[in-house]
Amino acid sequence: MATSESQIDIDETVNRLASKRGVESVIVMTKDGRVIRTTGETERSELHGKLLSKLARDAAEIVEELESSDELSFLRIRTTKHEIMVALDHSYLLVVIQAPQLSD
Amino acid sequence: MATSESQIDIDETVNRLASKRGVESVIVMTKDGRVIRTTGETERSELHGKLLSKLARDAAEIVEELESSDELSFLRIRTTKHEIMVALDHSYLLVVIQAPQLSD
């Protein structure tokens, strides 16, 4: 099967992000949490997919409930040990898990 | 009733944050969403309290499910129209709603 341009784009984006300092893993998933690409361990990424896609859906609902013309675009979850960033587009979620940044 | 030092601290923090450029409202709430201080409209702040405290609880559960020794400290929700920041401590949530920052 030929590799489509969009597949190359996804792979390039994932690899670029994964090479950044402090990045632990990069996961691309569907909006319902199915993992499409990951640089992390499969089972762990599937758990991230399940939990983070649910949280993103809940957050998107809240944003719409607060203002029907508004839309969720990005979610950042900071914990004691990690920073989880979830970027949303129409079909996919791009998740980056990294060590917490000291700068903010 | 005398004003306690902690009340002064809360008021100072809220006023300081509310005076920053782009900040639309600052809300201090209990972990179950009861509004303690707000610079916003009461009914709207109560809706924020209800929805954001629920989202913070869900996010905290997810963080613990991913790693039992980890803990949620901060949640940032970026939408097309706003940026909502939720800082957690042991008893309270501090919520800042602001215009989206162009810098990131």
gemmi code that builds the backbone of each chain (N, CA, C; Angstrom):
import gemmi

chains = {
    "A": [
        ("MET", (0.845, -1.200, 0.000), (0.000, 0.000, 0.000), (0.887, 1.259, 0.000)),
        ("ALA", (0.550, 2.178, -0.853), (1.322, 3.424, -0.931), (1.121, 4.255, 0.333)),
        ("THR", (2.175, 4.944, 0.714), (2.090, 5.828, 1.875), (1.546, 7.178, 1.413)),
        ("SER", (0.434, 7.582, 1.968), (-0.177, 8.836, 1.533), (0.557, 10.029, 2.141)),
        ("GLU", (0.331, 11.187, 1.539), (0.963, 12.415, 2.048), (0.562, 12.703, 3.487)),
        ("SER", (-0.709, 12.450, 3.805), (-1.166, 12.769, 5.167), (-0.503, 11.846, 6.188)),
        ("GLN", (-0.237, 10.611, 5.774), (0.484, 9.698, 6.675), (1.894, 10.194, 6.950)),
        ("ILE", (2.548, 10.685, 5.874), (3.894, 11.234, 6.030), (3.855, 12.442, 6.964)),
        ("ASP", (2.841, 13.304, 6.752), (2.688, 14.484, 7.613), (2.565, 14.081, 9.075)),
        ("ILE", (1.724, 13.086, 9.348), (1.521, 12.644, 10.731), (2.836, 12.114, 11.301)),
        ("ASP", (3.505, 11.258, 10.530), (4.757, 10.676, 11.015), (5.807, 11.750, 11.282)),
        ("GLU", (5.879, 12.719, 10.369), (6.858, 13.805, 10.544), (6.576, 14.612, 11.803)),
        ("THR", (5.287, 14.914, 12.010), (4.894, 15.693, 13.190), (5.212, 14.927, 14.470)),
        ("VAL", (4.867, 13.651, 14.480), (5.111, 12.819, 15.664), (6.606, 12.745, 15.957)),
        ("ASN", (7.405, 12.509, 14.917), (8.851, 12.376, 15.126), (9.488, 13.689, 15.562)),
        ("ARG", (9.013, 14.785, 14.986), (9.542, 16.101, 15.352), (9.260, 16.395, 16.822)),
        ("LEU", (8.007, 16.141, 17.241), (7.637, 16.400, 18.636), (8.395, 15.475, 19.588)),
        ("ALA", (8.502, 14.199, 19.184), (9.133, 13.201, 20.055), (10.604, 13.502, 20.301)),
        ("SER", (11.224, 14.241, 19.352), (12.660, 14.522, 19.488), (12.927, 15.734, 20.380)),
        ("LYS", (11.869, 16.432, 20.778), (12.079, 17.626, 21.615), (12.490, 17.220, 23.026)),
        ("ARG", (13.266, 18.083, 23.640), (13.775, 17.828, 24.985), (12.624, 17.701, 25.977)),
        ("GLY", (12.683, 16.677, 26.799), (11.681, 16.508, 27.849), (10.450, 15.722, 27.422)),
        ("VAL", (10.302, 15.483, 26.110), (9.112, 14.766, 25.632), (9.253, 13.271, 25.915)),
        ("GLU", (8.268, 12.719, 26.604), (8.301, 11.306, 26.986), (7.580, 10.442, 25.949)),
        ("SER", (6.430, 10.902, 25.479), (5.784, 10.187, 24.388), (4.807, 11.060, 23.633)),
        ("VAL", (4.581, 10.676, 22.396), (3.660, 11.389, 21.512), (2.655, 10.365, 20.997)),
        ("ILE", (1.381, 10.698, 21.124), (0.332, 9.768, 20.694), (-0.648, 10.513, 19.802)),
        ("VAL", (-0.970, 9.918, 18.661), (-2.068, 10.420, 17.826), (-3.208, 9.434, 17.969)),
        ("MET", (-4.393, 9.946, 18.291), (-5.539, 9.052, 18.488), (-6.789, 9.644, 17.840)),
        ("THR", (-7.756, 8.797, 17.566), (-9.047, 9.299, 17.098), (-9.755, 9.952, 18.289)),
        ("LYS", (-10.833, 10.665, 17.996), (-11.552, 11.358, 19.069), (-12.168, 10.392, 20.083)),
        ("ASP", (-12.362, 9.127, 19.656), (-12.867, 8.148, 20.629), (-11.744, 7.315, 21.252)),
        ("GLY", (-10.487, 7.762, 21.077), (-9.388, 7.193, 21.844), (-8.623, 6.045, 21.208)),
        ("ARG", (-8.926, 5.735, 19.937), (-8.201, 4.662, 19.265), (-6.828, 5.182, 18.831)),
        ("VAL", (-5.777, 4.504, 19.289), (-4.408, 4.967, 19.024), (-4.018, 4.684, 17.573)),
        ("ILE", (-3.544, 5.717, 16.878), (-3.148, 5.599, 15.471), (-1.625, 5.564, 15.352)),
        ("ARG", (-0.973, 6.433, 16.116), (0.494, 6.425, 16.180), (0.876, 6.627, 17.637)),
        ("THR", (1.966, 6.011, 18.046), (2.502, 6.324, 19.370), (3.990, 6.053, 19.402)),
        ("THR", (4.699, 6.841, 20.143), (6.114, 6.590, 20.377), (6.287, 5.907, 21.735)),
        ("GLY", (5.179, 5.702, 22.424), (5.225, 5.079, 23.740), (4.891, 3.600, 23.681)),
        ("GLU", (4.798, 2.997, 24.838), (4.493, 1.577, 24.953), (3.008, 1.387, 24.611)),
        ("THR", (2.691, 0.307, 23.848), (1.348, 0.136, 23.283), (0.242, 0.126, 24.338)),
        ("GLU", (0.386, -0.725, 25.355), (-0.687, -0.873, 26.338), (-0.913, 0.443, 27.106)),
        ("ARG", (0.192, 1.081, 27.453), (0.141, 2.366, 28.159), (-0.525, 3.444, 27.278)),
        ("SER", (-0.184, 3.443, 26.000), (-0.769, 4.419, 25.073), (-2.269, 4.183, 24.917)),
        ("GLU", (-2.670, 2.927, 24.926), (-4.101, 2.630, 24.827), (-4.854, 3.137, 26.056)),
        ("LEU", (-4.223, 3.022, 27.221), (-4.834, 3.564, 28.442), (-4.922, 5.090, 28.349)),
        ("HIS", (-3.849, 5.714, 27.888), (-3.890, 7.165, 27.666), (-5.024, 7.509, 26.696)),
        ("GLY", (-5.120, 6.730, 25.620), (-6.163, 6.985, 24.615), (-7.549, 6.946, 25.217)),
        ("LYS", (-7.805, 5.905, 25.986), (-9.125, 5.735, 26.604), (-9.444, 6.888, 27.563)),
        ("LEU", (-8.501, 7.210, 28.444), (-8.771, 8.193, 29.497), (-8.752, 9.628, 28.962)),
        ("LEU", (-7.773, 9.943, 28.114), (-7.641, 11.335, 27.658), (-8.706, 11.709, 26.636)),
        ("SER", (-9.133, 10.748, 25.810), (-10.198, 11.069, 24.852), (-11.508, 11.330, 25.597)),
        ("LYS", (-11.741, 10.585, 26.684), (-12.931, 10.815, 27.517), (-12.878, 12.209, 28.153)),
        ("LEU", (-11.717, 12.556, 28.690), (-11.571, 13.874, 29.322), (-11.749, 15.000, 28.285)),
        ("ALA", (-11.194, 14.802, 27.101), (-11.326, 15.813, 26.043), (-12.794, 15.971, 25.629)),
        ("ARG", (-13.517, 14.860, 25.556), (-14.958, 14.956, 25.226), (-15.705, 15.711, 26.311)),
        ("ASP", (-15.419, 15.387, 27.583), (-16.075, 16.082, 28.698), (-15.753, 17.577, 28.672)),
        ("ALA", (-14.483, 17.903, 28.428), (-14.080, 19.314, 28.386), (-14.766, 20.029, 27.219)),
        ("ALA", (-14.855, 19.356, 26.071), (-15.514, 19.956, 24.899), (-16.987, 20.235, 25.188)),
        ("GLU", (-17.635, 19.318, 25.900), (-19.049, 19.514, 26.274), (-19.217, 20.713, 27.198)),
        ("ILE", (-18.315, 20.827, 28.168), (-18.368, 21.934, 29.125), (-18.195, 23.269, 28.405)),
        ("VAL", (-17.217, 23.320, 27.502), (-16.964, 24.549, 26.746), (-18.214, 24.950, 25.962)),
        ("GLU", (-18.870, 23.959, 25.366), (-20.070, 24.251, 24.581), (-21.232, 24.659, 25.488)),
        ("GLU", (-21.293, 24.048, 26.676), (-22.362, 24.411, 27.621), (-22.174, 25.846, 28.132)),
        ("LEU", (-20.925, 26.247, 28.304), (-20.649, 27.609, 28.773), (-20.960, 28.649, 27.695)),
        ("GLU", (-20.732, 28.267, 26.444), (-20.968, 29.220, 25.345), (-21.079, 28.401, 24.055)),
        ("SER", (-22.289, 28.345, 23.516), (-22.556, 27.398, 22.428), (-21.715, 27.676, 21.178)),
        ("SER", (-21.264, 28.930, 20.997), (-20.479, 29.248, 19.806), (-18.975, 29.045, 20.035)),
        ("ASP", (-18.604, 28.587, 21.221), (-17.191, 28.402, 21.521), (-16.799, 26.931, 21.307)),
        ("GLU", (-15.511, 26.675, 21.183), (-15.045, 25.315, 20.879), (-13.703, 25.048, 21.549)),
        ("LEU", (-13.561, 23.863, 22.115), (-12.304, 23.468, 22.751), (-11.221, 23.262, 21.697)),
        ("SER", (-10.032, 23.795, 21.922), (-8.950, 23.555, 20.965), (-7.734, 22.883, 21.600)),
        ("PHE", (-7.572, 23.051, 22.903), (-6.335, 22.573, 23.531), (-6.560, 22.367, 25.027)),
        ("LEU", (-5.974, 21.309, 25.522), (-6.132, 20.970, 26.938), (-4.744, 20.652, 27.487)),
        ("ARG", (-4.424, 21.241, 28.604), (-3.099, 20.988, 29.189), (-3.299, 20.541, 30.628)),
        ("ILE", (-2.753, 19.408, 30.935), (-2.932, 18.819, 32.262), (-1.563, 18.759, 32.923)),
        ("ARG", (-1.424, 19.530, 33.970), (-0.125, 19.542, 34.647), (-0.242, 18.739, 35.931)),
        ("THR", (0.669, 17.834, 36.132), (0.665, 17.025, 37.348), (2.009, 17.209, 38.044)),
        ("THR", (2.148, 16.577, 39.189), (3.423, 16.658, 39.903), (4.567, 16.114, 39.049)),
        ("LYS", (4.278, 15.101, 38.228), (5.348, 14.404, 37.508), (5.392, 14.624, 36.002)),
        ("HIS", (4.275, 15.023, 35.436), (4.208, 15.142, 33.975), (3.410, 16.369, 33.553)),
        ("GLU", (3.494, 16.618, 32.268), (2.635, 17.610, 31.653), (2.037, 16.920, 30.421)),
        ("ILE", (0.731, 16.904, 30.358), (0.060, 16.221, 29.249), (-0.657, 17.282, 28.425)),
        ("MET", (-0.310, 17.364, 27.153), (-0.946, 18.347, 26.286), (-1.773, 17.645, 25.233)),
        ("VAL", (-2.991, 18.085, 25.075), (-3.909, 17.461, 24.136), (-4.388, 18.534, 23.159)),
        ("ALA", (-3.984, 18.402, 21.893), (-4.452, 19.330, 20.862), (-5.549, 18.652, 20.060)),
        ("LEU", (-6.619, 19.371, 19.809), (-7.780, 18.782, 19.130), (-7.913, 19.343, 17.724)),
        ("ASP", (-8.174, 18.467, 16.757), (-8.671, 18.973, 15.478), (-9.975, 18.239, 15.163)),
        ("HIS", (-10.455, 18.337, 13.930), (-11.785, 17.799, 13.663), (-11.882, 16.283, 13.860)),
        ("SER", (-10.815, 15.582, 13.546), (-10.884, 14.120, 13.601), (-9.987, 13.487, 14.658)),
        ("TYR", (-8.902, 14.150, 14.995), (-7.887, 13.502, 15.823), (-7.541, 14.288, 17.077)),
        ("LEU", (-6.911, 13.588, 18.002), (-6.288, 14.227, 19.150), (-4.786, 13.958, 19.060)),
        ("LEU", (-4.012, 14.990, 19.250), (-2.560, 14.838, 19.315), (-2.153, 15.051, 20.771)),
        ("VAL", (-1.551, 14.000, 21.352), (-1.195, 14.057, 22.773), (0.318, 14.053, 22.925)),
        ("VAL", (0.835, 14.996, 23.680), (2.261, 15.023, 24.004), (2.394, 14.929, 25.515)),
        ("ILE", (3.165, 13.947, 25.961), (3.414, 13.800, 27.397), (4.874, 14.145, 27.637)),
        ("GLN", (5.104, 15.091, 28.520), (6.486, 15.531, 28.734), (6.766, 15.770, 30.211)),
        ("ALA", (8.022, 15.916, 30.526), (8.415, 16.296, 31.876), (7.926, 17.716, 32.122)),
        ("PRO", (7.517, 18.033, 33.353), (7.010, 19.381, 33.611), (8.059, 20.438, 33.272)),
        ("GLN", (7.617, 21.538, 32.656), (8.516, 22.633, 32.307), (8.750, 23.490, 33.536)),
        ("LEU", (9.980, 23.852, 33.749), (10.291, 24.704, 34.892), (9.974, 26.168, 34.602)),
        ("SER", (9.799, 26.473, 33.319), (9.668, 27.883, 32.931), (8.305, 28.492, 33.217)),
        ("ASP", (7.277, 27.653, 33.499), (5.965, 28.274, 33.753), (5.212, 27.590, 34.868)),
    ],
    "B": [
        ("MET", (-17.509, 40.684, 62.394), (-16.534, 39.600, 62.353), (-15.191, 40.130, 61.837)),
        ("ALA", (-14.127, 39.774, 62.492), (-12.805, 40.229, 62.064), (-12.405, 39.532, 60.766)),
        ("THR", (-11.679, 40.249, 59.935), (-11.188, 39.677, 58.688), (-9.888, 38.933, 58.976)),
        ("SER", (-9.861, 37.651, 58.671), (-8.669, 36.865, 58.967), (-7.593, 37.122, 57.927)),
        ("GLU", (-6.354, 36.760, 58.289), (-5.250, 36.946, 57.342), (-5.450, 36.170, 56.045)),
        ("SER", (-6.002, 34.957, 56.170), (-6.175, 34.149, 54.962), (-7.218, 34.774, 54.033)),
        ("GLN", (-8.216, 35.421, 54.616), (-9.196, 36.124, 53.775), (-8.541, 37.262, 53.004)),
        ("ILE", (-7.661, 37.986, 53.703), (-6.944, 39.083, 53.045), (-6.079, 38.529, 51.920)),
        ("ASP", (-5.389, 37.404, 52.199), (-4.553, 36.772, 51.175), (-5.366, 36.420, 49.935)),
        ("ILE", (-6.534, 35.802, 50.156), (-7.376, 35.407, 49.022), (-7.798, 36.647, 48.231)),
        ("ASP", (-8.269, 37.655, 48.946), (-8.731, 38.868, 48.261), (-7.606, 39.530, 47.472)),
        ("GLU", (-6.414, 39.577, 48.083), (-5.269, 40.189, 47.393), (-4.917, 39.430, 46.123)),
        ("THR", (-4.914, 38.088, 46.232), (-4.585, 37.258, 45.070), (-5.612, 37.460, 43.958)),
        ("VAL", (-6.879, 37.438, 44.333), (-7.956, 37.603, 43.347), (-7.845, 38.970, 42.670)),
        ("ASN", (-7.635, 40.005, 43.456), (-7.563, 41.354, 42.880), (-6.333, 41.529, 41.990)),
        ("ARG", (-5.221, 40.945, 42.433), (-3.995, 41.029, 41.642), (-4.175, 40.366, 40.282)),
        ("LEU", (-4.746, 39.151, 40.304), (-4.961, 38.423, 39.053), (-5.971, 39.147, 38.160)),
        ("ALA", (-7.041, 39.652, 38.780), (-8.116, 40.296, 38.015), (-7.637, 41.556, 37.310)),
        ("SER", (-6.564, 42.170, 37.844), (-6.084, 43.421, 37.250), (-5.149, 43.180, 36.069)),
        ("LYS", (-4.777, 41.911, 35.837), (-3.851, 41.617, 34.729), (-4.571, 41.794, 33.385)),
        ("ARG", (-3.792, 42.162, 32.407), (-4.332, 42.393, 31.068), (-4.940, 41.112, 30.490)),
        ("GLY", (-6.123, 41.237, 29.948), (-6.769, 40.097, 29.297), (-7.596, 39.228, 30.225)),
        ("VAL", (-7.471, 39.447, 31.539), (-8.226, 38.607, 32.478), (-9.684, 39.055, 32.521)),
        ("GLU", (-10.578, 38.091, 32.285), (-12.013, 38.378, 32.246), (-12.665, 38.157, 33.607)),
        ("SER", (-12.306, 37.079, 34.260), (-12.794, 36.898, 35.629), (-11.926, 35.931, 36.414)),
        ("VAL", (-11.976, 36.088, 37.719), (-11.220, 35.244, 38.642), (-12.224, 34.671, 39.635)),
        ("ILE", (-12.181, 33.377, 39.806), (-13.121, 32.711, 40.709), (-12.349, 31.804, 41.666)),
        ("VAL", (-12.628, 31.902, 42.945), (-12.123, 30.926, 43.915), (-13.302, 30.080, 44.332)),
        ("MET", (-13.121, 28.770, 44.266), (-14.218, 27.862, 44.607), (-13.706, 26.689, 45.434)),
        ("THR", (-14.618, 26.052, 46.159), (-14.250, 24.824, 46.852), (-14.094, 23.719, 45.804)),
        ("LYS", (-13.537, 22.584, 46.221), (-13.317, 21.495, 45.263), (-14.632, 20.926, 44.708)),
        ("ASP", (-15.731, 21.157, 45.443), (-17.024, 20.708, 44.902), (-17.779, 21.834, 44.191)),
        ("GLY", (-17.082, 22.947, 43.907), (-17.636, 23.946, 43.008), (-18.393, 25.101, 43.647)),
        ("ARG", (-18.393, 25.180, 44.981), (-19.078, 26.296, 45.641), (-18.206, 27.546, 45.527)),
        ("VAL", (-18.784, 28.601, 44.951), (-18.025, 29.832, 44.699), (-17.810, 30.598, 45.998)),
        ("ILE", (-16.553, 30.936, 46.278), (-16.198, 31.661, 47.504), (-15.919, 33.133, 47.187)),
        ("ARG", (-15.198, 33.354, 46.097), (-14.947, 34.721, 45.628), (-15.097, 34.703, 44.114)),
        ("THR", (-15.612, 35.790, 43.572), (-15.594, 35.916, 42.115), (-15.587, 37.378, 41.731)),
        ("THR", (-14.909, 37.675, 40.630), (-14.968, 39.024, 40.073), (-15.964, 39.043, 38.918)),
        ("GLY", (-16.563, 37.883, 38.642), (-17.521, 37.780, 37.531), (-18.958, 37.868, 38.028)),
        ("GLU", (-19.870, 37.666, 37.121), (-21.299, 37.712, 37.421), (-21.659, 36.443, 38.221)),
        ("THR", (-22.506, 36.585, 39.241), (-22.742, 35.495, 40.188), (-23.252, 34.204, 39.524)),
        ("GLU", (-24.324, 34.322, 38.743), (-24.936, 33.123, 38.160), (-23.961, 32.400, 37.217)),
        ("ARG", (-23.259, 33.204, 36.435), (-22.263, 32.669, 35.491), (-21.116, 31.975, 36.263)),
        ("SER", (-20.688, 32.592, 37.351), (-19.614, 32.011, 38.157), (-20.058, 30.695, 38.782)),
        ("GLU", (-21.325, 30.631, 39.182), (-21.833, 29.376, 39.749), (-21.852, 28.263, 38.706)),
        ("LEU", (-22.158, 28.619, 37.452), (-22.103, 27.629, 36.369), (-20.653, 27.183, 36.137)),
        ("HIS", (-19.743, 28.146, 36.112), (-18.321, 27.793, 36.011), (-17.925, 26.861, 37.166)),
        ("GLY", (-18.370, 27.207, 38.365), (-18.037, 26.406, 39.537), (-18.490, 24.964, 39.385)),
        ("LYS", (-19.735, 24.803, 38.982), (-20.313, 23.459, 38.818), (-19.549, 22.657, 37.758)),
        ("LEU", (-19.339, 23.264, 36.592), (-18.752, 22.529, 35.464), (-17.245, 22.311, 35.622)),
        ("LEU", (-16.534, 23.340, 36.052), (-15.072, 23.225, 36.127), (-14.621, 22.355, 37.296)),
        ("SER", (-15.364, 22.386, 38.409), (-14.983, 21.526, 39.536), (-15.193, 20.055, 39.162)),
        ("LYS", (-16.247, 19.786, 38.389), (-16.486, 18.411, 37.906), (-15.338, 17.974, 36.982)),
        ("LEU", (-14.952, 18.841, 36.055), (-13.862, 18.509, 35.131), (-12.547, 18.299, 35.884)),
        ("ALA", (-12.295, 19.137, 36.884), (-11.063, 19.000, 37.680), (-11.058, 17.673, 38.445)),
        ("ARG", (-12.209, 17.289, 38.982), (-12.292, 15.984, 39.675), (-12.024, 14.837, 38.703)),
        ("ASP", (-12.647, 14.905, 37.517), (-12.434, 13.860, 36.509), (-10.963, 13.790, 36.096)),
        ("ALA", (-10.358, 14.956, 35.881), (-8.943, 14.989, 35.487), (-8.056, 14.429, 36.601)),
        ("ALA", (-8.379, 14.779, 37.846), (-7.593, 14.284, 38.986), (-7.678, 12.753, 39.078)),
        ("GLU", (-8.865, 12.214, 38.815), (-9.044, 10.747, 38.828), (-8.210, 10.078, 37.737)),
        ("ILE", (-8.221, 10.685, 36.556), (-7.455, 10.135, 35.436), (-5.959, 10.128, 35.743)),
        ("VAL", (-5.482, 11.231, 36.284), (-4.060, 11.339, 36.643), (-3.690, 10.243, 37.642)),
        ("GLU", (-4.560, 10.019, 38.617), (-4.289, 8.988, 39.616), (-4.368, 7.595, 39.009)),
        ("GLU", (-5.301, 7.404, 38.057), (-5.419, 6.094, 37.406), (-4.184, 5.801, 36.550)),
        ("LEU", (-3.626, 6.834, 35.932), (-2.428, 6.649, 35.108), (-1.206, 6.342, 35.961)),
        ("GLU", (-1.153, 6.940, 37.150), (0.000, 6.717, 38.032), (-0.425, 7.108, 39.449)),
        ("SER", (-0.544, 6.120, 40.303), (-1.173, 6.356, 41.613), (-0.405, 7.358, 42.481)),
        ("SER", (0.913, 7.506, 42.231), (1.700, 8.437, 43.046), (1.720, 9.853, 42.458)),
        ("ASP", (1.017, 10.049, 41.345), (1.013, 11.361, 40.701), (-0.234, 12.139, 41.134)),
        ("GLU", (-0.204, 13.460, 40.940), (-1.313, 14.294, 41.390), (-1.517, 15.482, 40.446)),
        ("LEU", (-2.770, 15.764, 40.145), (-3.096, 16.909, 39.287), (-2.794, 18.217, 40.003)),
        ("SER", (-2.139, 19.141, 39.324), (-1.896, 20.440, 39.960), (-2.484, 21.611, 39.183)),
        ("PHE", (-2.666, 21.435, 37.889), (-3.067, 22.567, 37.066), (-3.737, 22.073, 35.790)),
        ("LEU", (-4.770, 22.781, 35.405), (-5.519, 22.392, 34.209), (-5.719, 23.651, 33.371)),
        ("ARG", (-5.432, 23.553, 32.093), (-5.607, 24.729, 31.234), (-6.461, 24.329, 30.044)),
        ("ILE", (-7.516, 25.062, 29.862), (-8.479, 24.740, 28.812), (-8.473, 25.893, 27.820)),
        ("ARG", (-8.024, 25.599, 26.629), (-7.971, 26.657, 25.626), (-9.106, 26.457, 24.644)),
        ("THR", (-9.852, 27.504, 24.407), (-10.959, 27.418, 23.460), (-10.743, 28.480, 22.385)),
        ("THR", (-11.642, 28.526, 21.425), (-11.534, 29.535, 20.375), (-11.597, 30.943, 20.967)),
        ("LYS", (-12.365, 31.098, 22.040), (-12.627, 32.441, 22.561), (-11.992, 32.770, 23.909)),
        ("HIS", (-11.649, 31.747, 24.666), (-11.136, 31.994, 26.019), (-10.004, 31.030, 26.356)),
        ("GLU", (-9.378, 31.336, 27.475), (-8.422, 30.414, 28.072), (-8.825, 30.311, 29.538)),
        ("ILE", (-9.061, 29.102, 29.983), (-9.508, 28.897, 31.359), (-8.414, 28.141, 32.089)),
        ("MET", (-7.915, 28.731, 33.163), (-6.853, 28.091, 33.923), (-7.370, 27.722, 35.304)),
        ("VAL", (-7.129, 26.496, 35.688), (-7.618, 26.005, 36.976), (-6.418, 25.509, 37.778)),
        ("ALA", (-6.111, 26.206, 38.871), (-5.028, 25.767, 39.755), (-5.644, 25.093, 40.972)),
        ("LEU", (-5.076, 23.943, 41.342), (-5.655, 23.164, 42.440), (-4.756, 23.223, 43.671)),
        ("ASP", (-5.358, 23.427, 44.830), (-4.605, 23.123, 46.045), (-5.440, 22.154, 46.882)),
        ("HIS", (-5.074, 21.942, 48.151), (-5.745, 20.883, 48.906), (-7.245, 21.132, 49.076)),
        ("SER", (-7.628, 22.392, 49.220), (-9.037, 22.672, 49.524), (-9.768, 23.434, 48.431)),
        ("TYR", (-9.054, 24.217, 47.658), (-9.713, 25.144, 46.743), (-9.252, 24.987, 45.302)),
        ("LEU", (-10.080, 25.538, 44.416), (-9.681, 25.713, 43.021), (-9.626, 27.213, 42.745)),
        ("LEU", (-8.578, 27.647, 42.115), (-8.476, 29.031, 41.676), (-8.611, 29.029, 40.158)),
        ("VAL", (-9.648, 29.726, 39.679), (-9.937, 29.722, 38.245), (-9.713, 31.120, 37.676)),
        ("VAL", (-8.941, 31.193, 36.604), (-8.752, 32.454, 35.900), (-9.240, 32.264, 34.464)),
        ("ILE", (-10.157, 33.132, 34.058), (-10.663, 33.078, 32.687), (-10.143, 34.314, 31.970)),
        ("GLN", (-9.464, 34.082, 30.866), (-8.865, 35.222, 30.173), (-9.010, 35.086, 28.662)),
        ("ALA", (-8.732, 36.179, 27.975), (-8.691, 36.146, 26.514), (-7.512, 35.273, 26.104)),
        ("PRO", (-7.619, 34.543, 24.986), (-6.506, 33.681, 24.577), (-5.227, 34.485, 24.366)),
        ("GLN", (-4.099, 33.936, 24.819), (-2.810, 34.593, 24.655), (-2.287, 34.323, 23.257)),
        ("LEU", (-1.783, 35.340, 22.627), (-1.233, 35.164, 21.277), (0.158, 34.554, 21.315)),
        ("SER", (0.771, 34.605, 22.502), (2.175, 34.216, 22.595), (2.416, 32.713, 22.568)),
        ("ASP", (1.363, 31.894, 22.736), (1.634, 30.444, 22.723), (0.561, 29.650, 22.014)),
    ],
}
model = gemmi.Model(1)
for chain_id, residues in chains.items():
    chain = gemmi.Chain(chain_id)
    for i, (resn, *xyz) in enumerate(residues, 1):
        res = gemmi.Residue()
        res.name, res.seqid = resn, gemmi.SeqId(i, " ")
        for name, pos in zip(("N", "CA", "C"), xyz):
            atom = gemmi.Atom()
            atom.name, atom.element = name, gemmi.Element(name[0])
            atom.pos, atom.b_iso = gemmi.Position(*pos), 0.0
            res.add_atom(atom)
        chain.add_residue(res)
    model.add_chain(chain)
structure = gemmi.Structure()
structure.add_model(model)
structure.setup_entities()
